[in-house]
Amino acid sequence: MRIAVTYEDGNIFQHFGHTEQFKVYEVEDNKIVSSQVIGSNGSGHSAPAGLLADDAVDVLICGGIGGGAQAALEERGIELCAGASGDADAAVEAYLRGELENTGANCDHHHGEEHTCGEHGCGEGEEGCGGCGEEGEEGCGSCGGCPGRASLPPIEGKNVGKTCRTHYRGTFNDGTQFDSSYDRGEPLEFVCGAGMMIRGFDAAVANMEPGETVQVHLMPSEAYGEADPAAVFTVDIADMPGSEDLSAGQRVYLRNMYGQPFPVTVTAKDDTTITFDANHEMAGKELNFTIELVEVRD
C-alpha cells in the first residue's frame, strides 16, 4: 500500500489543491517501511490527483479539500481521508490503526486548534495574502517570499533539476533554532531550483557535493521576503463570525474571495475590531542554515 500526505515542514498541509509537496509512505503488513517527499507538479485538483495516480498511491491523507478534488481522486480509485492535521507521520500511523476519520470535502478545514473564520477578501489587490495575487497565494508559505520571485534570474548549478536529500539546521541570528531535520531523523527531499524551497536554500545546494556541509546566512530577500504592511488588515468582529473567540498571537486561517484558505496571525483585538497579519511568520527575518547534502539523484 502507498499512502500520500499533503506535506509541509513535517506537518499535514491544509489545502490539497495548493500543496507543493506530498510525503509518500510505502506500507507493508500495516507498517511503514519507507517514505519520500515529492513535488506536487502543479496546483489545482487535477494535477496533483493525476500525479498521485501515476505514483500508484492508494490513499490520500489531507486537511482541507474541495468537491472537485474529491471527485478527481475517486475517478482514479484513490481513497480519501480528509480533515487531518498535525504531524504527517503520526497521521499515517493513526490511519493504519483505524483511528483517522474522513470528513469528506471541506475546503475550510484548519490546523489543529487554529480556526477558520468566515469569508474574508482581504481588500482590493490582496486576494493572494498581501498582494501576491491569485497564483501567489499557493506559494506564500514556502516559495521564499512571493514578492519578486518570478522576476529573479533562475538558479544555476549542477544540482538544479535534480532530486536532493539534505539534512539541515535553521537558526535565527540570536542562535535560537527554528527547525532541524536532524531532530526529525530524516533528510528533507526536494527538487533543487524547482521553487519547493526558499531561494537562498536552493542556491546553496545548487553546487554542493554529496557529503559536503555548508553554512549560509540568508537575508529576507533570499528567504521569506520583507514584511508587507499591506498584508496587515483590521475588520469588524461583527462581520466575521467566530473571530470573537480569537486572541492576539493566535495563528488562524481565513478564506479569500475565491474560497481559498490562507494563514494569518492575530496581532490585536479590542471590543469591536480584530487585526490580522497575513505575512509569513518568517517574513523580514534573517535566517542561518547549516546544510548537509546527503544524496543527489537525477
One Martini backbone bead per residue (centre of mass of N, CA, C, O) as a GRO file, in nm:
protein
  298
    1MET     BB    1   0.098   0.035   0.019
    2ARG     BB    2   0.013   0.383  -0.066
    3ILE     BB    3   0.074   0.691   0.114
    4ALA     BB    4  -0.048   1.023   0.100
    5VAL     BB    5   0.071   1.356   0.207
    6THR     BB    6   0.021   1.659   0.274
    7TYR     BB    7   0.322   1.878   0.279
    8GLU     BB    8   0.485   2.066   0.566
    9ASP     BB    9   0.722   2.063   0.788
   10GLY     BB   10   0.594   1.767   0.897
   11ASN     BB   11   0.309   1.848   0.805
   12ILE     BB   12  -0.019   1.899   0.724
   13PHE     BB   13  -0.138   2.029   0.458
   14GLN     BB   14  -0.451   2.233   0.422
   15HIS     BB   15  -0.439   2.228   0.082
   16PHE     BB   16  -0.450   2.029  -0.177
   17GLY     BB   17  -0.444   2.233  -0.436
   18HIS     BB   18  -0.163   2.384  -0.282
   19THR     BB   19   0.040   2.180  -0.265
   20GLU     BB   20   0.403   2.119  -0.298
   21GLN     BB   21   0.377   1.845  -0.126
   22PHE     BB   22   0.450   1.496  -0.079
   23LYS     BB   23   0.417   1.224   0.141
   24VAL     BB   24   0.538   0.894   0.077
   25TYR     BB   25   0.417   0.574   0.180
   26GLU     BB   26   0.538   0.255   0.254
   27VAL     BB   27   0.328  -0.039   0.302
   28GLU     BB   28   0.374  -0.327   0.523
   29ASP     BB   29   0.192  -0.496   0.731
   30ASN     BB   30   0.095  -0.215   0.859
   31LYS     BB   31   0.385  -0.083   0.788
   32ILE     BB   32   0.637   0.137   0.775
   33VAL     BB   33   0.924   0.125   0.538
   34SER     BB   34   0.887   0.405   0.377
   35SER     BB   35   0.991   0.741   0.252
   36GLN     BB   36   0.888   1.038   0.052
   37VAL     BB   37   0.945   1.350  -0.112
   38ILE     BB   38   0.726   1.524  -0.335
   39GLY     BB   39   0.615   1.691  -0.587
   40SER     BB   40   0.302   1.826  -0.720
   41ASN     BB   41   0.288   1.935  -1.022
   42GLY     BB   42   0.093   2.154  -0.928
   43SER     BB   43  -0.219   2.310  -0.936
   44GLY     BB   44  -0.494   2.181  -0.850
   45HIS     BB   45  -0.675   1.888  -0.864
   46SER     BB   46  -0.566   1.738  -1.121
   47ALA     BB   47  -0.259   1.728  -1.096
   48PRO     BB   48  -0.222   1.576  -0.816
   49ALA     BB   49  -0.407   1.337  -0.880
   50GLY     BB   50  -0.239   1.232  -1.120
   51LEU     BB   51   0.025   1.195  -0.970
   52LEU     BB   52  -0.075   0.983  -0.767
   53ALA     BB   53  -0.159   0.776  -0.976
   54ASP     BB   54   0.125   0.746  -1.111
   55ASP     BB   55   0.237   0.660  -0.804
   56ALA     BB   56   0.041   0.443  -0.679
   57VAL     BB   57  -0.174   0.562  -0.497
   58ASP     BB   58  -0.424   0.469  -0.247
   59VAL     BB   59  -0.385   0.710  -0.027
   60LEU     BB   60  -0.525   1.017   0.109
   61ILE     BB   61  -0.392   1.269   0.326
   62CYS     BB   62  -0.572   1.557   0.458
   63GLY     BB   63  -0.733   1.840   0.494
   64GLY     BB   64  -0.836   2.034   0.279
   65ILE     BB   65  -1.118   1.981   0.041
   66GLY     BB   66  -1.276   1.964  -0.253
   67GLY     BB   67  -1.509   1.832  -0.466
   68GLY     BB   68  -1.330   1.813  -0.721
   69ALA     BB   69  -1.097   1.658  -0.590
   70GLN     BB   70  -1.258   1.420  -0.491
   71ALA     BB   71  -1.347   1.326  -0.773
   72ALA     BB   72  -1.061   1.285  -0.892
   73LEU     BB   73  -0.988   1.056  -0.695
   74GLU     BB   74  -1.219   0.862  -0.753
   75GLU     BB   75  -1.149   0.818  -1.056
   76ARG     BB   76  -0.852   0.689  -0.947
   77GLY     BB   77  -0.895   0.510  -0.678
   78ILE     BB   78  -0.861   0.710  -0.428
   79GLU     BB   79  -0.842   0.726  -0.105
   80LEU     BB   80  -1.002   0.934   0.140
   81CYS     BB   81  -0.852   1.145   0.419
   82ALA     BB   82  -1.000   1.399   0.562
   83GLY     BB   83  -0.925   1.635   0.832
   84ALA     BB   84  -0.634   1.651   0.887
   85SER     BB   85  -0.365   1.705   1.137
   86GLY     BB   86  -0.040   1.768   1.179
   87ASP     BB   87   0.149   1.508   1.197
   88ALA     BB   88   0.218   1.300   0.940
   89ASP     BB   89   0.318   1.037   1.068
   90ALA     BB   90   0.089   1.014   1.281
   91ALA     BB   91  -0.144   0.993   1.076
   92VAL     BB   92  -0.062   0.727   0.948
   93GLU     BB   93  -0.069   0.560   1.205
   94ALA     BB   94  -0.370   0.615   1.259
   95TYR     BB   95  -0.476   0.486   1.002
   96LEU     BB   96  -0.357   0.197   1.058
   97ARG     BB   97  -0.544   0.187   1.332
   98GLY     BB   98  -0.835   0.324   1.259
   99GLU     BB   99  -0.837   0.657   1.373
  100LEU     BB  100  -0.912   0.791   1.096
  101GLU     BB  101  -1.126   1.041   0.980
  102ASN     BB  102  -1.353   1.121   0.723
  103THR     BB  103  -1.492   1.441   0.611
  104GLY     BB  104  -1.442   1.522   0.340
  105ALA     BB  105  -1.542   1.785   0.193
  106ASN     BB  106  -1.336   2.079   0.331
  107CYS     BB  107  -1.212   2.389   0.244
  108ASP     BB  108  -1.208   2.497   0.581
  109HIS     BB  109  -0.992   2.360   0.711
  110HIS     BB  110  -0.783   2.321   1.009
  111HIS     BB  111  -0.536   2.362   1.232
  112GLY     BB  112  -0.609   2.216   1.491
  113GLU     BB  113  -0.656   2.511   1.695
  114GLU     BB  114  -0.733   2.645   1.465
  115HIS     BB  115  -0.912   2.876   1.253
  116THR     BB  116  -1.214   2.941   1.061
  117CYS     BB  117  -1.315   3.276   0.955
  118GLY     BB  118  -1.497   3.295   0.739
  119GLU     BB  119  -1.512   3.550   0.487
  120HIS     BB  120  -1.218   3.700   0.323
  121GLY     BB  121  -1.080   3.948   0.086
  122CYS     BB  122  -0.853   4.173   0.190
  123GLY     BB  123  -0.898   4.334  -0.047
  124GLU     BB  124  -0.772   4.509  -0.283
  125GLY     BB  125  -0.498   4.317  -0.403
  126GLU     BB  126  -0.522   4.062  -0.158
  127GLU     BB  127  -0.610   3.766  -0.250
  128GLY     BB  128  -0.284   3.669  -0.207
  129CYS     BB  129  -0.162   3.760   0.053
  130GLY     BB  130  -0.060   4.069   0.019
  131GLY     BB  131  -0.041   4.087  -0.320
  132CYS     BB  132   0.036   3.812  -0.482
  133GLY     BB  133  -0.207   3.685  -0.584
  134GLU     BB  134  -0.365   3.412  -0.691
  135GLU     BB  135  -0.103   3.243  -0.746
  136GLY     BB  136   0.057   3.325  -0.480
  137GLU     BB  137  -0.103   3.185  -0.248
  138GLU     BB  138   0.031   2.899  -0.265
  139GLY     BB  139   0.348   3.018  -0.204
  140CYS     BB  140   0.379   3.197   0.063
  141GLY     BB  141   0.482   2.964   0.261
  142SER     BB  142   0.756   2.852   0.054
  143CYS     BB  143   0.883   3.049  -0.187
  144GLY     BB  144   1.042   3.293  -0.052
  145GLY     BB  145   0.870   3.512  -0.128
  146CYS     BB  146   0.680   3.633  -0.368
  147PRO     BB  147   0.820   3.893  -0.398
  148GLY     BB  148   0.986   3.877  -0.709
  149ARG     BB  149   1.059   3.584  -0.787
  150ALA     BB  150   0.983   3.574  -1.094
  151SER     BB  151   1.213   3.811  -1.161
  152LEU     BB  152   1.429   3.627  -1.103
  153PRO     BB  153   1.688   3.459  -1.164
  154PRO     BB  154   1.785   3.165  -1.224
  155ILE     BB  155   1.904   2.888  -1.090
  156GLU     BB  156   2.240   2.771  -1.079
  157GLY     BB  157   2.355   2.429  -1.131
  158LYS     BB  158   2.424   2.088  -1.113
  159ASN     BB  159   2.148   2.034  -0.922
  160VAL     BB  160   1.950   2.137  -1.108
  161GLY     BB  161   1.663   1.923  -1.131
  162LYS     BB  162   1.740   1.759  -0.884
  163THR     BB  163   1.727   1.524  -0.637
  164CYS     BB  164   1.743   1.625  -0.296
  165ARG     BB  165   1.916   1.536   0.012
  166THR     BB  166   1.878   1.700   0.334
  167HIS     BB  167   2.038   1.832   0.600
  168TYR     BB  168   1.924   2.061   0.868
  169ARG     BB  169   1.982   2.387   1.036
  170GLY     BB  170   1.781   2.645   1.187
  171THR     BB  171   1.860   2.996   1.261
  172PHE     BB  172   1.886   3.266   1.430
  173ASN     BB  173   2.093   3.524   1.525
  174ASP     BB  174   2.060   3.426   1.844
  175GLY     BB  175   2.053   3.086   1.801
  176THR     BB  176   1.772   3.006   1.750
  177GLN     BB  177   1.588   2.732   1.686
  178PHE     BB  178   1.337   2.647   1.416
  179ASP     BB  179   1.488   2.399   1.266
  180SER     BB  180   1.523   2.023   1.212
  181SER     BB  181   1.608   1.724   1.060
  182TYR     BB  182   1.767   1.584   1.284
  183ASP     BB  183   1.529   1.568   1.488
  184ARG     BB  184   1.356   1.381   1.281
  185GLY     BB  185   1.558   1.170   1.122
  186GLU     BB  186   1.516   1.318   0.824
  187PRO     BB  187   1.559   1.403   0.525
  188LEU     BB  188   1.521   1.642   0.283
  189GLU     BB  189   1.313   1.642  -0.011
  190PHE     BB  190   1.405   1.789  -0.337
  191VAL     BB  191   1.392   2.010  -0.610
  192CYS     BB  192   1.624   2.184  -0.745
  193GLY     BB  193   1.491   2.497  -0.852
  194ALA     BB  194   1.152   2.447  -0.823
  195GLY     BB  195   1.036   2.615  -0.557
  196MET     BB  196   1.026   2.438  -0.281
  197MET     BB  197   1.232   2.646  -0.184
  198ILE     BB  198   1.408   2.870  -0.072
  199ARG     BB  199   1.632   3.042  -0.252
  200GLY     BB  200   1.890   3.020  -0.069
  201PHE     BB  201   1.880   2.714  -0.041
  202ASP     BB  202   1.894   2.637  -0.334
  203ALA     BB  203   2.164   2.789  -0.398
  204ALA     BB  204   2.341   2.626  -0.196
  205VAL     BB  205   2.284   2.333  -0.334
  206ALA     BB  206   2.353   2.356  -0.647
  207ASN     BB  207   2.699   2.299  -0.583
  208MET     BB  208   2.701   2.054  -0.419
  209GLU     BB  209   2.834   1.779  -0.248
  210PRO     BB  210   2.819   1.486  -0.140
  211GLY     BB  211   2.890   1.538   0.212
  212GLU     BB  212   2.852   1.828   0.223
  213THR     BB  213   2.902   2.129   0.433
  214VAL     BB  214   2.712   2.428   0.496
  215GLN     BB  215   2.706   2.786   0.563
  216VAL     BB  216   2.425   3.015   0.582
  217HIS     BB  217   2.324   3.358   0.513
  218LEU     BB  218   1.994   3.502   0.510
  219MET     BB  219   1.816   3.721   0.368
  220PRO     BB  220   1.494   3.800   0.313
  221SER     BB  221   1.524   3.789  -0.007
  222GLU     BB  222   1.621   3.465   0.032
  223ALA     BB  223   1.351   3.395   0.174
  224TYR     BB  224   1.044   3.551   0.296
  225GLY     BB  225   1.079   3.832   0.290
  226GLU     BB  226   0.930   4.116   0.340
  227ALA     BB  227   0.724   4.289   0.515
  228ASP     BB  228   0.379   4.369   0.444
  229PRO     BB  229   0.168   4.620   0.530
  230ALA     BB  230  -0.080   4.530   0.340
  231ALA     BB  231  -0.116   4.246   0.518
  232VAL     BB  232  -0.249   4.440   0.725
  233PHE     BB  233  -0.573   4.395   0.888
  234THR     BB  234  -0.901   4.535   0.968
  235VAL     BB  235  -1.194   4.410   1.138
  236ASP     BB  236  -1.508   4.340   1.216
  237ILE     BB  237  -1.636   4.118   1.430
  238ALA     BB  238  -1.935   4.117   1.321
  239ASP     BB  239  -1.820   4.019   1.018
  240MET     BB  240  -1.674   3.759   1.187
  241PRO     BB  241  -1.752   3.469   1.261
  242GLY     BB  242  -1.550   3.361   1.550
  243SER     BB  243  -1.352   3.605   1.630
  244GLU     BB  244  -1.436   3.637   1.935
  245ASP     BB  245  -1.240   3.373   2.016
  246LEU     BB  246  -0.993   3.526   1.970
  247SER     BB  247  -0.631   3.592   2.000
  248ALA     BB  248  -0.345   3.719   2.046
  249GLY     BB  249  -0.113   3.513   1.849
  250GLN     BB  250  -0.296   3.364   1.671
  251ARG     BB  251  -0.328   3.099   1.436
  252VAL     BB  252  -0.506   3.132   1.127
  253TYR     BB  253  -0.784   3.091   0.894
  254LEU     BB  254  -0.872   3.223   0.589
  255ARG     BB  255  -1.086   3.346   0.321
  256ASN     BB  256  -1.105   3.429   0.016
  257MET     BB  257  -1.288   3.519  -0.269
  258TYR     BB  258  -1.221   3.203  -0.373
  259GLY     BB  259  -1.206   3.008  -0.103
  260GLN     BB  260  -0.914   3.033  -0.008
  261PRO     BB  261  -0.682   2.947   0.216
  262PHE     BB  262  -0.513   3.154   0.471
  263PRO     BB  263  -0.264   3.259   0.675
  264VAL     BB  264  -0.283   3.412   1.007
  265THR     BB  265  -0.223   3.673   1.252
  266VAL     BB  266  -0.306   3.781   1.558
  267THR     BB  267  -0.231   4.122   1.673
  268ALA     BB  268  -0.529   4.241   1.745
  269LYS     BB  269  -0.784   4.333   2.007
  270ASP     BB  270  -1.114   4.438   2.065
  271ASP     BB  271  -1.449   4.493   2.101
  272THR     BB  272  -1.479   4.543   1.757
  273THR     BB  273  -1.183   4.455   1.662
  274ILE     BB  274  -0.955   4.290   1.423
  275THR     BB  275  -0.610   4.192   1.365
  276PHE     BB  276  -0.424   4.097   1.072
  277ASP     BB  277  -0.141   3.886   0.957
  278ALA     BB  278  -0.031   3.766   0.624
  279ASN     BB  279   0.240   3.719   0.686
  280HIS     BB  280   0.497   3.552   0.715
  281GLU     BB  281   0.657   3.450   0.999
  282MET     BB  282   0.953   3.504   0.841
  283ALA     BB  283   0.923   3.781   0.771
  284GLY     BB  284   1.216   3.983   0.788
  285LYS     BB  285   1.419   3.746   0.833
  286GLU     BB  286   1.714   3.621   0.934
  287LEU     BB  287   1.890   3.327   0.818
  288ASN     BB  288   2.033   3.013   0.936
  289PHE     BB  289   2.232   2.748   0.774
  290THR     BB  290   2.287   2.403   0.802
  291ILE     BB  291   2.410   2.207   0.522
  292GLU     BB  292   2.355   1.863   0.419
  293LEU     BB  293   2.448   1.662   0.158
  294VAL     BB  294   2.337   1.335   0.097
  295GLU     BB  295   2.177   1.342  -0.195
  296VAL     BB  296   2.178   1.271  -0.560
  297ARG     BB  297   1.921   1.274  -0.819
  298ASP     BB  298   1.797   1.251  -1.152
   0.00000   0.00000   0.00000
